[in-house]
Amino acid sequence: MNKKKQKNFDLFLRGPIQTSLRSVIGTRYRNSHCPKQTKVFWFFFSKKNLFLFFLFTSPAFARDDIITLSTAAQPPGGYSSLPYATADAPKGGSLTEPGLGDFDDLNPFIVRGTAPDTILGLIWQPLFKLSDTDSVTEYAELARDVRIEGNRVIFDLDPRARFSDGTLVTAADVVWTYQTMITQGLPFYASEYGEVASAKALNSETVVFTLKPGAGPDTVFNLAGLYILPEHFYAGRDFGAPDRRFPVGSGAYRVSEVNWGSSITYSHVKDWWAANIPSDKGFYNFATVTEDFFQTKSVLMQAFRAGQLDVHIEGSSILWATGYDFPAVRDGRVKRELVPETLPAGMFGLVMNTRRPVFADARVREALTLAYDFEWANRVLFYGDYLRDGSYFANSRMASSGLPSADELKLLAPYRAEIPPAVFTKPFALPVTDGSGYNLPQLEQAMKLLNEAGWTVRHFKLVNAAGQQMRFEIILDDQQYERIAIPYAYDLKLLGMDVTVRTLDDATYERRQDAFDFDMIDESYPETDDPGSEQAAYWGCANANVLGSENWAGVCSPAIDAMIAAEMAAPDAARKLTAVHALDRLLLNGWYVVPWFYADNERLAWWQDKVAKPDAPLQVGHDFALWWAK
């Protein structure tokens, strides 16, 4: 996976858990320490003034150290550890896990450079950390509490908090981090914190964020998820430039050894300040964590079989079915487990760059979607392991279905002239083939749409009115996707298109992605139980031409912008759901992505004589930060 994509997932799926990369499709290698982001704040707004306060499902949850929308029981006041953590887990030993590709930088917060997958969650901490068991609960970490006073959001830091060099974590560090991220960090930050008017340190332990009038509810939650960096460490340096210095953070580990491009080792911070705070007790049990990098999955798998790696998240369904017949599996030293995941799946597929003239017409984009034979791919390539992405919020209640509700119609009505009529008249459904590989009916439907869009076949070539053949390139960031893309390109060639498939190295892929220099790419759009401002990053007009942004498709639609604004400002859960359903319908009927698939579990393998895992089920599947050495 290219590291730009990794960075975006790290920062979107942020939180406390140092969990696996929450790939929405289950096919990417998922790293064990990439944080998970979700939205856990709901707010009411008065008509004349901005009044923000937490909406909890029960008064019992109205606590300043736990923020939740869940009806599940929460730890009581004065709790000593989280219920899914093993508070007395053994400390010491080591964990060695794999990474793919290489790295040349130790700053994961910027566009330039390639940082290791593991570094974010091990080195730095957010103000509040997210639960592993649901995506609507957070626990105090660097901050001991949060208060809402009018349009001010106030965090009080834990006075014990220290960076790994022994210096105090102060409110000035929080303010500096916020200001630096929105000006020099990934474009993600400017979008996430666009509704913050100012940040100010009242004293060394208290920071106040003042929100702009009309600020959406997600802003407060996103502030709670801000990873805090030490101002003194970066003073006098260009934060936006790659940095090979061993970073300083408040997290459980420090970088102790680097072999550039091949491995990085983290050592546990001695007398770590948060070792016994309730939200971290029982976490980060290994004395050292090493990420070893491999250029190919085949070499990675050889290393795992040889015992050079302790754990592996298998991204390939075919390897899971055929690649684990070796002695250590047969005699039980290596255990395999399908671990359920219940997070929303989001969307994964081939993204069409609508900035390119070839993809400007929605009928062309729909035709390209009709030509993808998921049922054949799932039967032949994936052993039936996957489900189809039929929504941008798949595997969640946020996924739309049927026709728009009356409330959705009210939201959509002002934009009806620009919205595809099918949104109002026809429930969205992706084509379903018989799985035989003979998808002629779907190709015939695709050709009809292409003809309507002005494309015709001449001398076995699909050409426009000027006689130019339809041609484009599919670029991939992972060689394993070639077995999906190449058969797809073959079907497109039956329609007369000239389609090439190319897998690029991480650096080249990232550079072209950042510059929007592509026709079609494979991409993922991760989601949570409570979508928020990340939708503007994915689909908003403001990001359509911002280089390095996540609006890869180049979407710019007043109707889509309006639905995003509605979901961000929704005063209650029902209206939030209405706006997200409406947004989903517009995206689906815009045909911006050729949907691929997702998995509702992850394939986990580990050496049982080396490491152990807790039994508690987690929404995220697994969290290596909760494991320990044997």
N, C-alpha and C positions, 0 to 999 in steps of 0.2 A: 504494500500500500504506500502511495506517495506520502511524504511527511507533511505536506501542506494540508492534505486531507486529514491526516492524523491530528495535526494541531487543531483544526476546526472541531473535530470530534472531542478532543481533550477539553476544549473550552466550552463547548456546548453541553457535553455530558459531564458537567463538573460536579464536585461534591466531595464527600468525606471518604469515600469508600475505597479509593485507589483501586477501582475495579477494572474489569476487562473493558476494552474498547467496545462500546455498545454498537457494534456494526448491526445495521438493521436487517442484514440478510444472512448472517451466520456463515458466510463463506470467506470473509476476510480473516487474517490472523488477528486475534484480539489479544491485546496486551493486558497484563494483569494489574497495571497501576494507573490506568487512564481514568480520569474522573468523570462523573456523570452529572449532568445538569438537568434540573427540572424546575418547575414553577410551583411554589407552595403558598403564595400569598394571594388572597382575594381581598378586594377593598370595595367599600362603598364610596360614592362621590355624591355630594350634595349638588344641587343645580347651580348655586351661586358661589359656593366656596369649595375648596378641595379639602375634604376631610378623609383621612386615611386611618383605617384601623383594621386589626386582624379580625377575620371572620372565622371562628372556630366552630366545629360541629357540636361542641359541648363546652360549657364553661370550665370543665375540668382541664381543658387543653389551653386555656388562656394563661399561658406561662411565658415568661420572657426568655427562658432557656430552651424551650421546645416550641417549634412552630409546626402546626399540623392541620390538615383538612381531613385527616383520616378518622373514621369512627372506631378504629382499633384501639385497644387499650395501650396507653403509653407508660413508660417507666414512671414510678411515683416521684414526688419531690424528694430531692436528696439521693436519687439513684446513683449507684456506684459504677455501673457498667451497662452497656446495651444488652438486651436479652438475647440477641443472636451472636454475641461475641463470647468467646471462652476466656473469662476474666483471668483464670489461672493457667492459661496456655504456657507451655514451656518456652523459655527464651533462649536464644542462641542458635547456632547452626547456620546453614546457608540455604539460599534458594537460587537456582540457576534456571533462567527462562530464556526462550528464544525471541529474537527480533529478525525482521527481514530487511534487506537493503544495507544501508550504512548511515553514518551521521558525521557531521562536521561542525557542530555548534552545540552549545549548552544553554541556549535561550529559546524556550518553546513559545514565547509570547509574541514573536515577531514573524514577519513574512519571510525575511531572508534567512538562509541557513536551514540545516536539517538537524533537529535535536533528537536524542533518543526517545523512544516511546515512553519509557518508564519514568523519566525525570520529573515530570510535573507533579505527580501525586506523592512522590517520595521526598522531595526537597521543600515544597511550599505547602501552606495551609490556607484555606478560605476562612472567612469570618464565621460562617455556619457550615456544618457538614451534613450531607444528605444521608438518609437512612438507606440501608441495603435491602430492606424488606418492603418498602413502598416508596413511591416517588413524590409523595406529598407531605413528607415529614423531614424536618431538619433539627439538628442538635447544635447547641452552642459549642464552638471550638476556640478559635482565636478570640472571638468576642464572647463575653460571658452572658450578654443579654442584648436585646434590641428594643427600642421604644419608638412609638410614633406619636409625634406632637404636631397636629395640623399637617402642614406640608413638609415637615422635617422628619428625617429618619436618623435616629441616634443609636450608635453602637458604643457600648462600653467594653473596652478590651480587658481580657484577663490580665491582671497585673503581674502574673507569673510568666507570661509569654516571653520567650527569648528566641533570638536567632541562634544559629549554630555556632556563631563566633562569640556568643555570650552577651551580646548587646540586647537591650530591651526592644520589644516590638512596641512602637508608639503610634499614637494617632497621626503624627506627622508622616509616618511611613505609609499609613492608609491613604492619606490625602495625596502624597507623592505618587503612589501606585496608581490610583485612579486617574490622576492628571496625565501620567506618563502613558498609560494604556490607551486612553482615548486619542492621544496625539501621535504616539510612536508605535503602538502595539498593532496587532492584527486588526483589519477593518471591522471585525466582529465587535470590538469594544465600542467604537464610536456609535454603532447601531444600538447596542445593548444599553448604553448609558446616555443616549441622546436626550432623555427627558430629565436629566439631572442638571439643575441650574448652577450649583456650586457645592464645594466640599470644604469643610473647615475643621481644624482641630481646636476643640475648646480647651483642652489640657492634654497632658501626655497620654491619657487613657480614654478620652472621649472624642469621638468624631461625629460631625453632623453633616448630613447630606440634605440640601434643600432641593426639592423637586419643583419643576416648572408647573405652572397651572395646567391642569388637564393631563398630568402625567399618568400613564397606564399602571396598572397593578404590578406588572412584571418588573418594573424598574426597581422596586424595593427588594424583591426576591433576588434579582440579579446582583444588586449591591451586596447582599448577604453572601453571595457566592464568589466574591472577588478574592482572588489569591493575593496575599500581601507580600511584597518584596521589600528588602531593606534599602532605603534611600542612600545610605552611606556607601554601600557596596558599588552602586552604579554612578556615584557622583563624578562629574567631569568626563563622562563617557557618552558616546552616541549609543543610546539604548537600542536603536533600530539596526545596529550593525551586529553581525554574528559575534559571539563572545565565547572564547575557549577557556576562560578562567573557571575554576571550580566554583559554582555559585554558593551563595549563603542564603539559607531559608530557615523557617521555623519548624519544618517538618521533621519526621523521625530519623531521616538519614542525611548524610553528606556524601558527596562524590569523593571516593578515595583512590580510584585508579581508572585511567582511561587509555585504551588502545584505539586510537582514532579510526573509526570506520568498522571496527571489529568487536569491541566489547567495552562495557562500562560497569564498574563495580561501585556499589554504595555501601557504606558502613554505618551502623546505627550510631546515632549521636549519644555520647556518654551523658548520663543524667539528663536525658531529654525532658524538657519541661512539662510535656503533656502526657507522659507515660501513664499517669494515674488519674487524669481527668475522666469523667464518666464517658464521654463520647469517644475516647481513644483507648481506654483500658481493654486489653485483650487483642489489640491490633498491633501490627508491625513487630512481629515476634522474632524474625530472623536477625541474626547479627550482621549478616551481609546479604545483599541481593545483587546478582550479576545478570546483565542482559548480554547474551552472546548473539552476534549478528551473522546471518547467512545470506548469501546471494540468491540461493534457490531453495525451494521447499524440499526438494529431494535430498539435498545435503543436510538441511535442518532435520529431516526425518531420520536420516542415518545417525546423526548425533544423538537424537532422542533414544533410538533403539540401543545405542551403545552405552547409554546411561550418562552421557555428558550433559544432558538437560534433565531437570527434575520434573518438569511439567510441560504440557503442550495442549493448546486449544486447536483442535483439528478443523481446518476450514474447508476441507474437501470431502464431499459426500462419497466420492468414489474411493478415496484413500481410507476413509473410515470403514467402508465396506470390505476393502480388499488389502489394505496395507498394514494391518495389525496382527498378522499371523506370524509372530516370532516368539521365541522361547519365553521371554519375560512376561508376555501376555498369557501364554498358555499355562505357565506355572504360577500365575497370580502375583508376581512381583510388580507388574504394571497393571494398574486397574483402569478400565474405561467406563465412562458413565455419560449418559445423555442427561444433562442438567436442564430442567425447565427454565425458560425465561418468560416473564410475563410483561415486560415493558412493551409499549407500542412499537410496532415494527417500522413505521415510517415508510419511506419509498426508496427503492434501489433499482437502478436500470440505466439505460443509455439516454443521456441528456442531449437534446438537440439545441444547438446554438442558434437561436432565432435571429441573431445579428447577421447570419449568413443568408443570402437571398434564397438559397435552395430550401431553407426551412421556414421561410417567412409565412407561407400559407398553411393554415391549420389543417386543411384537407390533406396536404402532403404528409404532415406529421401524423395524422390519423392513419393514413395508408401505411406508413412505416410501422406503426404499432400493430396493425392488422396482420402484417407479414411475419411477426414473431410467433413461432410455434412453441409455446411454453409446455404444453402437454407432452409433446414429443421429447423436448429437452429434459423434462422432469422424469419421464419414463426411462429414457436411454442414457442420459448423462448423470442423473442425480439420484437414481435408485428410489424415486418417489419421495425424497426427503423434504421437498420444499412446498410451500404454499405460494399462490400468486399474489403479488402486490396489486390489489384492486382499489387502493385508496392511498392518499398521501399520509393517512393516519391509520394504516392497517393495524389490525390486532388491537383495536381500542374502540371505546364508545364514541370517539371523535370521528370515526369513519362514517361518511355519508352513505345513505342507501335510499332506494325508492325515489320518489319525487320530492321536491322541496316542500317543507312545511309552510304553513301560513306565515309564521314569523320569519322564516328565511325569505319568503317572497317579498315581505316588506323591506328587508335589507337590500334585496337585489333589484327591486322595482326602479329606482332612479337610474339604473345602468342597463336596463333591459335592451336598449337599442344596440349595445355593443356586445351583449352576451349571446353565445350560440343558442339558437332556439331549442336545441336538444336538452339543455339544462332544465327547461320548463316542461318538456313534453315526453321525455324518454329516460327511464332509469338507466344510469350508466352501467355498462357491462363490457368487459373485455372479451375478445373472441375466444371461443373454446373449440379446439380441434379434437379429433378422435385419437390423437397421439400416435397415429401410424406413420407420421412423416409426410402423409399425402394431404397437404393443406391447401389444395387448389381452390376450394370455395372461398377461403379467406384471401387468397391472392387475387381472385377475381373481384372481390369487393374492394381490395386495395387499388386494383387497376381502374375501377370505375371512379374512385375518388381522384386518382391521378389525372384521369381524362377530364374530369370536371375542373381541375386546377390548371388545365392547359397543357398537360403533358400527353404525348402520344408516342406510339412505337413506330419507328421507321427503321427498316433493315435491322431488326432485332435490338434496337437501341431506343431507350426512352428519352425523348427529346422535347424541348420546349419550342415555342413558335419560331425562335431564331435558329432552330436546328441544333442547339447545344445539348449534349447528353447530360442527364442527371448523374453527377459524380460527387462523391464525398468520401471522407476518411473517418474510420472509427479508430480512435486511439484508446489504448488500455494501459492501466498501471500495474497489471498483474498478468503473467503469462497464462495462469489457469483459466482466465476468462476467454482465451482464444477458442476453447472448445464450445463456447456459447456463441461468440461473435462470428466465427467463420461459417458455421451452418446458416446463421441468419443472413450473412452477406451473400451466401449462395442463393438463398431464396430471393433476395433483392435483385440479384443478377438475372433471375428468371423473369423479372419484371422489366428488364432492360437497363438497369442501373449499373454504373461502374463504381463499385464499392471496394475499398481497400481496408484491411485491418492491420494495425501496427501496435505492437507493445513497446513502450518507451521506458527508459530508465527513470528512476524517481526524479532526478534533477531536471531532465528535459520535460517530463510530463508536468511537473510543478510549474516550470517556467511558462509553458504554453497555456496551462490552465489559468494561471494568474493574469496572463495577457489576453485571455479569451481567444487564443490563437488555435482554435480547434473547430471541427465540424460537429463531431459526436464523441462524447466521452462516457465512461462508466462512472457513476457517482451515487452517493447515498445521502439521504436527507433524514437524519435521526430525529425522532420525536419523543415526547414525554406524555404523561397523563394530563398535562396542562400546558398546551402550546402557548407561546407568547411572542416576544419581540423578535425571536429568531426567524419568524415567518417573514418579517420585513427584510432580513438579511438574505433570505432565500429568494424572495419573489418581489420585493418592493422596487418601485421605479427609481428611488433614490440610490439604489445599489446596482442598477442595471449596467452602468458604465464606469463603476468604480473598480479599477484594476485590483485584483487580489480579493475581491468580494466573493461571496458564495452564491450570487445570482448568476450562476453559470449559464442558465438558459436565456438570459437577457430579457426576462419578462418585465413588461411595463404596461400595466393595465389599470385604469382608474377604478374599475370594479374590484379588482383584486386588492388594490391599495385600500379601498373602502372596507372590505371585509377584514383585512388585517387590523385596520384602525378599530373596527367594531369589536373584534375579539380581544384586543389589548385593553380597551376601555370598558369592557363589559362589567356591570356592577354586580352580577351574580352568576352562578354556575350555569343556569339555564340559558341565559343570553350569550354566555361564552360559547356554549355548545352549539347554539344556533348559528353564530358567526363562523365557527370553525367548519361546521357542515357546509355552509354556503361557500366558504373558501375552497374546501375540498372539491366541490362540484365544479367550480370555475377552473381549478387546476386540471382536473381530470378531463374536462371538455375542451381545455386548451391544448391537450396532447403535446405537452412539453417533454415528456419522458416516455420512452418505451419501457414499461414496467417489466421487471424481471421477477424476483421472488424473494422470500424471506423464510427463515426458520424460527420455530418457536422453542428451540432448545439450543444448547451449545454442546459440542463434543469435547469432553474433557478427559485427558489421559495423564496419569502421574505414576511415579515410582513410589510404591507404598512403603518401601523400606527406608525412604529418604525424607518424605514429607507427609504431613497429615492435614486433614481438612475437618472443619466442624460440620455437624449434621444439619444445622438449621437451614431451611430453604430460604433462598434469597431471590428477590425480584430480578436481580441482575445476573442470575446464574451462579457465578462464583465471585469470590473476592480473595485474592491471594494474600492480602494484608491480614486476613483472619487465620491463615494457615500457620503451621509451625513445623520445626524440624524434628525428626525422630532421632 
